Amino acid sequence: MTEIVGSHDLLLVTLDTLRYDVARKLAAAGRIPNLARQLPGGVWERRHAPGSFTYASHQAMFAGFLPTPATPGPHPRLFAARFAGSETTATGTFVYDTPDLVSGLAAVGYRTVCVGGVGFFNKRGPLGSVLPGMFQESHWEPEFGVASPTSFEAQVACAEKVVADLPADQPLFLFVNVAALHQPNWFHLPGATEEAGDTRESHAAALEYVDRHMGRLLAAASARRPCLAIVCSDHGTAYGEDGYTGHRIGHDVVWTVPYAHFFVDEAR
């Protein structure tokens, strides 16, 4: 990252609530072709989320603690605040002297932009303003939120405008929190009803919906210069496993998440 920061634009996409098992199954079945062709080896990496719900997980990720590889460590991190005794700060880690990655990138010249999705990014109250408030520029509209069946394409259109309006010589750190996977997602599955509610099948259909528009986002993010993309889930969610529904719980389907990072200009 010490060679990439400054020369590349950076894209961080959190597929909010996406389960690892669903993401892996769809990639293997060829149901998310736009994402699968970007994934190293065509597969998601299995990782552990830094938190069990959106707010906690993003606070950790914005501090440099991306999802951790699900194998014994320590695992060197891509980004880290300067911290004495850190066992995961390595030679190639981008180290910053600010409290979080967002301000650390701003300090070296990046324009930092947030395109929010779920309620923790809606800026409608103090709590919903904390995470987007870390960025120099943030965007949220009801059309980006969990209740919108066209949320991701609206977010992509916003991201495309952000890129088009940015001076060519300024590097960009673009963050997109994708709301489409989060409940309610029943409306992404043909034939599903609100009364029947969300299921793993509608969760999968939401990922297929996101995949249909992912190419546009990656094209925009890499339009000006080479781009490193990080695409991952912030946590999973339960659909009845062991009696659990939802997240903010310590269940394996919540802690286990898909992760990938790749150079967009080389992957396309």
VOKELO-288645 format. One line per field, with one value per residue: x, y, z of N, C-alpha, C in turn. Coordinates in pm, whole numbers. Example, Ala and Ser with C-alpha at 12.3 -4.5 7.8 and 13.67 -1.06 7.14 Angstrom:
<rs>
n_x	1319; 1285
n_y	-569; -225
n_z	780; 708
ca_x	1230; 1367
ca_y	-450; -106
ca_z	780; 714
c_x	1320; 1290
c_y	-330; 3
c_z	780; 787
</rs>
This chain:
<rs>
n_x	81; 208; 318; 97; -89; -150; -71; -283; -640; -877; -1118; -1367; -1603; -1873; -2073; -2343; -2440; -2408; -2390; -2133; -2164; -2374; -2268; -2045; -2169; -2320; -2119; -1981; -2177; -2202; -2372; -2321; -2168; -2027; -1902; -1765; -1571; -1388; -1290; -1006; -890; -1152; -1300; -1442; -1266; -1261; -1338; -1326; -1556; -1502; -1694; -2032; -2246; -2354; -2263; -2058; -1880; -1805; -1685; -1456; -1339; -1293; -1093; -886; -902; -980; -1193; -1075; -850; -965; -791; -522; -325; -49; -198; -76; -181; -347; -379; -304; -322; -59; 86; 227; 383; 211; 120; 33; 107; 298; 586; 487; 250; 25; 76; -71; -98; -327; -653; -807; -854; -981; -938; -664; -603; -703; -517; -296; -371; -598; -932; -1206; -1492; -1818; -2075; -2364; -2572; -2735; -2917; -2730; -2585; -2746; -2761; -2967; -2987; -2795; -2659; -2671; -2503; -2240; -2060; -2070; -1981; -1708; -1600; -1492; -1686; -2019; -2295; -2639; -2957; -3311; -3358; -3129; -3150; -3250; -3515; -3560; -3614; -3444; -3200; -2916; -2849; -2914; -2723; -2491; -2520; -2487; -2219; -2092; -2132; -1986; -1721; -1701; -1712; -1479; -1159; -906; -648; -662; -643; -878; -1065; -1317; -1603; -1858; -2150; -2345; -2685; -2866; -2866; -2942; -3210; -3531; -3535; -3696; -3829; -3657; -3669; -3830; -4178; -4191; -4338; -4428; -4553; -4459; -4196; -3836; -3581; -3315; -3306; -3414; -3222; -3004; -3101; -3094; -2819; -2762; -2895; -2738; -2499; -2559; -2525; -2273; -2054; -2069; -2007; -1741; -1621; -1648; -1496; -1242; -1191; -1021; -759; -536; -699; -743; -958; -1155; -1373; -1622; -1813; -1967; -2073; -2257; -2588; -2859; -3095; -3284; -3116; -3030; -3235; -3202; -3251; -3152; -2886; -2610; -2540; -2358; -2310; -2198; -2278; -2302; -2052; -1881; -1760; -1757; -1472; -1266; -986; -858; -694; -857; -811; -646; -801; -1029
n_y	-121; 120; 192; 216; 400; 728; 699; 561; 563; 488; 251; 156; -78; -172; -442; -440; -653; -887; -1236; -1481; -1750; -1735; -1552; -1697; -1924; -1813; -1701; -1933; -2058; -1901; -1684; -1423; -1267; -1024; -946; -1185; -1215; -1030; -1117; -1250; -1541; -1602; -1646; -1574; -1453; -1601; -1441; -1288; -1072; -741; -650; -705; -570; -291; -28; -73; -234; -70; 146; 17; -65; 181; 264; 118; -153; -390; -669; -974; -1227; -1564; -1747; -1869; -1602; -1365; -1124; -912; -575; -368; -95; 124; 305; 491; 315; 215; -95; -244; -546; -607; -421; -380; -378; -290; -165; 107; 370; 601; 920; 1001; 975; 795; 607; 749; 1028; 1008; 948; 1181; 1359; 1315; 1410; 1304; 1320; 1259; 1066; 973; 754; 685; 419; 229; 304; 412; 589; 796; 1061; 1181; 1233; 1270; 1018; 892; 1056; 1029; 840; 918; 1174; 1163; 1201; 1420; 1480; 1381; 1171; 1102; 978; 911; 729; 577; 403; 126; 59; 98; -43; 8; 87; 49; 112; 380; 474; 418; 594; 834; 805; 804; 1068; 1200; 1121; 1233; 1505; 1562; 1716; 1631; 1582; 1516; 1265; 1005; 876; 668; 566; 330; 231; -38; -86; -275; -552; -568; -624; -472; -720; -871; -786; -810; -1064; -1238; -1291; -1307; -1201; -928; -1014; -1275; -1223; -1171; -1392; -1638; -1680; -1444; -1269; -1363; -1300; -1024; -979; -1061; -858; -635; -710; -677; -408; -351; -337; -80; 82; 3; 75; 354; 413; 354; 522; 743; 697; 423; 190; 65; -166; -255; -491; -602; -764; -619; -754; -1059; -1206; -1365; -1612; -1765; -1966; -2184; -2076; -1802; -1471; -1208; -975; -845; -1027; -1308; -1515; -1767; -1723; -1455; -1349; -1444; -1345; -1243; -1139; -936; -796; -603; -492; -274; -186; -386; -609; -591
n_z	0; 48; -192; -351; -246; -330; -597; -701; -738; -482; -391; -174; -108; 77; 105; 251; 509; 366; 339; 373; 284; 99; -88; -181; -294; -504; -665; -746; -893; -1115; -1105; -1038; -1239; -1299; -1060; -1001; -1200; -1127; -886; -722; -863; -902; -674; -352; -66; 253; 546; 879; 1027; 1162; 1335; 1454; 1354; 1151; 1238; 1434; 1286; 1070; 1202; 1293; 1046; 922; 1086; 996; 1033; 852; 750; 894; 781; 784; 912; 1121; 1255; 1302; 1072; 832; 785; 538; 587; 856; 1160; 1313; 1569; 1859; 1902; 1742; 1598; 1348; 1166; 888; 662; 413; 481; 470; 670; 888; 1054; 1186; 1346; 1198; 891; 685; 732; 731; 465; 347; 446; 287; 48; -78; -206; -14; -22; 58; -24; 101; 242; 426; 735; 919; 776; 696; 780; 917; 1182; 1489; 1537; 1285; 1148; 1222; 1090; 805; 853; 877; 629; 363; 183; 155; 67; 72; -1; 17; -188; -190; 17; 238; 183; -83; -397; -607; -513; -542; -808; -805; -623; -769; -984; -847; -764; -1012; -1091; -891; -957; -1216; -1159; -1024; -997; -1234; -1143; -877; -637; -545; -277; -262; -102; -78; 65; 34; 31; -54; 9; 269; 503; 435; 180; 22; -207; -419; -516; -762; -750; -474; -162; 57; 286; 318; 370; 418; 290; 262; -9; -121; -29; -178; -433; -415; -416; -677; -813; -735; -858; -1128; -1170; -1087; -1261; -1375; -1155; -1099; -1338; -1333; -1105; -1191; -1398; -1419; -1330; -1239; -1018; -693; -564; -286; -186; 19; 283; 570; 779; 835; 826; 999; 901; 1048; 1141; 1397; 1541; 1531; 1405; 1196; 1288; 1484; 1671; 1808; 1603; 1369; 1102; 1099; 1172; 975; 666; 316; 120; -89; -263; -534; -836; -1036; -1299; -1401; -1372; -1528
ca_x	0; 294; 339; -32; -148; -94; -69; -408; -765; -915; -1262; -1409; -1745; -1923; -2200; -2393; -2515; -2391; -2340; -2027; -2210; -2453; -2177; -1964; -2255; -2356; -2000; -1952; -2283; -2203; -2488; -2276; -2053; -1948; -1815; -1681; -1454; -1293; -1236; -884; -923; -1296; -1362; -1433; -1186; -1338; -1280; -1408; -1592; -1455; -1808; -2149; -2348; -2296; -2191; -1934; -1789; -1748; -1591; -1330; -1280; -1241; -970; -785; -921; -1065; -1218; -952; -849; -1015; -685; -438; -242; -108; -213; -43; -293; -321; -379; -299; -276; 68; 51; 343; 361; 116; 173; -20; 163; 413; 664; 405; 129; 15; 62; -113; -86; -456; -727; -878; -804; -1040; -861; -527; -594; -721; -394; -198; -421; -716; -1069; -1275; -1633; -1903; -2210; -2422; -2682; -2822; -2952; -2616; -2525; -2851; -2742; -3094; -2974; -2654; -2596; -2657; -2408; -2103; -1977; -2050; -1910; -1563; -1560; -1501; -1809; -2102; -2422; -2744; -3094; -3397; -3344; -3011; -3170; -3289; -3652; -3568; -3578; -3344; -3103; -2777; -2831; -2914; -2592; -2392; -2535; -2424; -2074; -2048; -2127; -1872; -1599; -1702; -1694; -1354; -1043; -835; -522; -681; -680; -1009; -1106; -1461; -1663; -1999; -2217; -2454; -2795; -2964; -2869; -3002; -3356; -3606; -3484; -3789; -3875; -3562; -3696; -3957; -4282; -4192; -4432; -4390; -4607; -4369; -4075; -3704; -3527; -3183; -3325; -3427; -3088; -2925; -3152; -3045; -2680; -2766; -2931; -2618; -2400; -2596; -2484; -2138; -1962; -2073; -1933; -1598; -1575; -1636; -1386; -1112; -1195; -922; -625; -551; -780; -749; -1091; -1178; -1515; -1642; -1928; -1935; -2121; -2364; -2716; -2919; -3231; -3342; -3017; -3029; -3339; -3167; -3284; -3087; -2744; -2572; -2532; -2232; -2331; -2100; -2325; -2285; -1910; -1808; -1795; -1675; -1378; -1172; -931; -803; -671; -965; -762; -588; -900; -1135
ca_y	0; 238; 227; 235; 526; 842; 672; 496; 591; 380; 226; 62; -110; -268; -504; -446; -769; -1002; -1359; -1548; -1871; -1693; -1493; -1804; -2008; -1743; -1690; -2065; -2094; -1808; -1595; -1284; -1266; -901; -954; -1306; -1201; -943; -1182; -1328; -1682; -1617; -1687; -1484; -1495; -1613; -1359; -1260; -932; -675; -618; -785; -487; -191; 82; -122; -284; 40; 220; -58; -61; 315; 275; 34; -294; -458; -808; -1050; -1361; -1664; -1843; -1814; -1488; -1236; -1091; -772; -495; -273; 40; 124; 424; 469; 263; 142; -234; -310; -668; -624; -318; -440; -286; -232; -103; 253; 414; 741; 981; 1057; 871; 702; 597; 852; 1152; 979; 964; 1323; 1429; 1299; 1470; 1239; 1365; 1147; 1078; 865; 737; 602; 330; 197; 417; 472; 688; 882; 1198; 1234; 1257; 1263; 887; 869; 1153; 1002; 777; 1006; 1295; 1144; 1227; 1558; 1492; 1263; 1174; 1006; 1010; 795; 632; 493; 330; -15; 39; 127; -156; 51; 162; 45; 187; 522; 500; 418; 721; 936; 785; 848; 1215; 1238; 1104; 1328; 1642; 1576; 1755; 1513; 1558; 1486; 1126; 987; 763; 659; 463; 306; 132; -90; -120; -365; -684; -554; -632; -571; -750; -963; -734; -845; -1201; -1244; -1372; -1297; -1103; -867; -1096; -1390; -1168; -1196; -1527; -1650; -1670; -1303; -1215; -1397; -1222; -888; -977; -1064; -722; -552; -749; -624; -269; -335; -297; 66; 142; -21; 155; 493; 425; 338; 602; 850; 642; 288; 190; -52; -182; -348; -522; -697; -744; -570; -861; -1135; -1200; -1497; -1636; -1876; -2062; -2202; -1992; -1660; -1389; -1077; -968; -795; -1148; -1378; -1641; -1782; -1664; -1311; -1315; -1490; -1255; -1248; -1027; -939; -670; -626; -374; -273; -172; -512; -716; -579
ca_z	0; 46; -333; -416; -199; -402; -741; -738; -669; -391; -380; -70; -120; 175; 68; 387; 555; 277; 399; 299; 215; -16; -187; -239; -377; -628; -750; -802; -987; -1226; -1093; -1019; -1330; -1294; -943; -1003; -1286; -1059; -767; -745; -879; -916; -547; -238; 48; 376; 652; 996; 1036; 1285; 1418; 1421; 1292; 1062; 1302; 1494; 1185; 992; 1287; 1290; 912; 898; 1164; 932; 1067; 757; 791; 920; 721; 877; 939; 1228; 1216; 1267; 931; 806; 736; 430; 643; 1003; 1231; 1382; 1701; 1911; 1936; 1654; 1538; 1213; 1080; 819; 579; 306; 533; 468; 809; 894; 1186; 1223; 1417; 1111; 754; 599; 749; 692; 319; 319; 481; 179; -75; -136; -185; 50; -56; 107; -78; 206; 210; 539; 819; 988; 685; 639; 825; 965; 1325; 1531; 1517; 1142; 1092; 1267; 988; 689; 895; 864; 492; 318; 105; 176; -5; 105; -38; 43; -297; -163; 141; 239; 135; -226; -484; -705; -433; -585; -932; -767; -565; -877; -1057; -763; -772; -1145; -1090; -807; -1036; -1327; -1110; -950; -1078; -1284; -1074; -735; -613; -484; -194; -274; -20; -107; 151; -48; 121; -118; 72; 403; 504; 358; 47; -43; -336; -525; -560; -835; -690; -328; -108; 183; 394; 336; 429; 360; 300; 199; -154; -157; -3; -297; -545; -398; -463; -823; -853; -719; -958; -1259; -1181; -1033; -1368; -1388; -1043; -1116; -1452; -1288; -1009; -1259; -1520; -1424; -1306; -1182; -896; -607; -506; -176; -184; 128; 369; 704; 867; 774; 896; 1018; 852; 1121; 1188; 1543; 1598; 1524; 1288; 1199; 1322; 1616; 1752; 1787; 1529; 1261; 976; 1113; 1180; 857; 556; 194; 105; -203; -314; -668; -918; -1132; -1437; -1442; -1364; -1627
c_x	85; 324; 209; -97; -75; -95; -200; -527; -802; -1067; -1285; -1560; -1780; -2062; -2271; -2479; -2494; -2327; -2234; -2080; -2292; -2363; -2095; -2047; -2287; -2238; -1971; -2054; -2290; -2316; -2449; -2151; -1967; -1855; -1717; -1558; -1350; -1225; -1110; -917; -1072; -1369; -1346; -1337; -1276; -1267; -1377; -1431; -1537; -1568; -1929; -2266; -2278; -2211; -2056; -1833; -1726; -1656; -1456; -1263; -1222; -1118; -859; -799; -1023; -1093; -1089; -956; -882; -918; -598; -343; -110; -109; -180; -161; -250; -301; -373; -259; -145; 38; 165; 304; 262; 181; 124; 18; 294; 481; 579; 278; 134; -17; 30; -111; -213; -537; -790; -822; -855; -961; -714; -506; -613; -592; -287; -258; -544; -843; -1145; -1425; -1707; -2036; -2279; -2538; -2776; -2833; -2838; -2543; -2626; -2846; -2870; -3094; -2828; -2588; -2574; -2562; -2263; -2017; -1962; -1975; -1760; -1511; -1572; -1632; -1890; -2238; -2515; -2877; -3181; -3386; -3224; -3038; -3229; -3428; -3667; -3528; -3472; -3228; -2964; -2756; -2835; -2780; -2484; -2400; -2472; -2272; -2020; -2038; -2011; -1742; -1592; -1672; -1559; -1242; -956; -710; -538; -719; -808; -1012; -1257; -1510; -1811; -2049; -2344; -2565; -2882; -2975; -2942; -3153; -3417; -3543; -3577; -3826; -3777; -3587; -3829; -4056; -4290; -4291; -4381; -4438; -4517; -4236; -3947; -3660; -3385; -3194; -3341; -3296; -2998; -2970; -3106; -2899; -2674; -2803; -2811; -2518; -2432; -2550; -2340; -2038; -1956; -1993; -1783; -1542; -1557; -1515; -1250; -1101; -1079; -780; -644; -621; -764; -887; -1087; -1328; -1537; -1776; -1880; -1976; -2223; -2494; -2778; -3061; -3285; -3244; -3015; -3131; -3314; -3216; -3216; -2940; -2728; -2578; -2404; -2249; -2235; -2147; -2317; -2137; -1833; -1854; -1706; -1590; -1299; -1112; -856; -781; -773; -914; -701; -693; -1003; -1090
c_y	126; 282; 261; 367; 643; 823; 615; 566; 468; 372; 122; 44; -209; -313; -537; -571; -894; -1120; -1423; -1668; -1838; -1636; -1600; -1889; -1940; -1726; -1823; -2104; -2000; -1708; -1450; -1263; -1141; -898; -1070; -1288; -1105; -1015; -1259; -1478; -1708; -1654; -1576; -1540; -1497; -1535; -1345; -1110; -871; -635; -696; -703; -366; -87; 35; -164; -171; 128; 150; -48; 76; 345; 185; -114; -357; -600; -890; -1186; -1467; -1780; -1785; -1707; -1484; -1211; -944; -699; -403; -133; 30; 263; 391; 433; 176; 0; -307; -431; -691; -510; -370; -336; -216; -166; 49; 299; 564; 789; 1054; 945; 765; 709; 710; 982; 1130; 992; 1110; 1400; 1417; 1336; 1408; 1320; 1246; 1167; 953; 869; 636; 518; 309; 317; 483; 574; 792; 1027; 1263; 1260; 1245; 1128; 857; 964; 1122; 947; 865; 1133; 1283; 1190; 1375; 1584; 1366; 1283; 1066; 1062; 890; 688; 539; 390; 191; -39; 59; 5; -121; 125; 163; 122; 338; 561; 508; 548; 836; 926; 831; 1000; 1265; 1231; 1208; 1469; 1666; 1623; 1634; 1481; 1522; 1340; 1117; 862; 763; 540; 453; 196; 87; -143; -235; -501; -683; -572; -492; -594; -842; -918; -759; -984; -1205; -1339; -1365; -1189; -1047; -950; -1216; -1347; -1207; -1340; -1527; -1635; -1525; -1228; -1241; -1317; -1077; -877; -983; -927; -630; -583; -690; -481; -245; -291; -148; 133; 124; 59; 301; 509; 418; 425; 699; 801; 499; 294; 57; -55; -285; -368; -630; -672; -691; -670; -940; -1117; -1338; -1500; -1763; -1980; -2065; -2112; -1843; -1596; -1254; -1085; -893; -909; -1221; -1513; -1646; -1718; -1512; -1272; -1349; -1411; -1279; -1123; -1046; -801; -699; -491; -374; -266; -301; -622; -710; -635
c_z	0; -96; -403; -376; -265; -552; -791; -671; -587; -381; -272; -81; -10; 131; 199; 410; 469; 349; 310; 222; 91; -126; -257; -335; -509; -721; -820; -908; -1108; -1222; -1066; -1107; -1321; -1175; -956; -1090; -1228; -942; -801; -749; -893; -789; -443; -134; 172; 486; 769; 1005; 1165; 1378; 1371; 1367; 1229; 1133; 1357; 1388; 1104; 1076; 1285; 1154; 881; 984; 1109; 959; 974; 806; 792; 851; 826; 894; 1049; 1178; 1290; 1116; 910; 744; 623; 485; 795; 1053; 1301; 1528; 1751; 1947; 1847; 1586; 1396; 1120; 1022; 731; 474; 351; 517; 609; 811; 1039; 1227; 1288; 1327; 970; 667; 610; 715; 543; 279; 344; 373; 44; -137; -109; -130; 36; -9; 32; 12; 159; 327; 633; 892; 901; 637; 683; 876; 1116; 1363; 1505; 1369; 1073; 1127; 1154; 864; 725; 891; 728; 458; 245; 128; 111; 52; 62; -3; -64; -279; -53; 124; 181; -15; -309; -588; -636; -494; -714; -904; -705; -672; -956; -979; -772; -906; -1151; -1006; -887; -1147; -1281; -1044; -1042; -1113; -1204; -927; -717; -530; -397; -191; -192; -54; -14; 80; 43; 70; -51; 205; 395; 505; 221; -32; -184; -450; -582; -633; -767; -540; -284; 23; 302; 423; 395; 356; 384; 246; 48; -197; -132; -124; -418; -537; -444; -615; -878; -844; -829; -1095; -1279; -1133; -1138; -1387; -1278; -1061; -1233; -1412; -1197; -1075; -1383; -1532; -1409; -1254; -1046; -823; -543; -393; -167; -78; 194; 503; 811; 788; 850; 900; 963; 917; 1172; 1341; 1612; 1588; 1394; 1304; 1236; 1454; 1719; 1718; 1721; 1410; 1130; 980; 1107; 1054; 734; 434; 181; -23; -219; -442; -735; -1030; -1275; -1488; -1450; -1476; -1761
</rs>
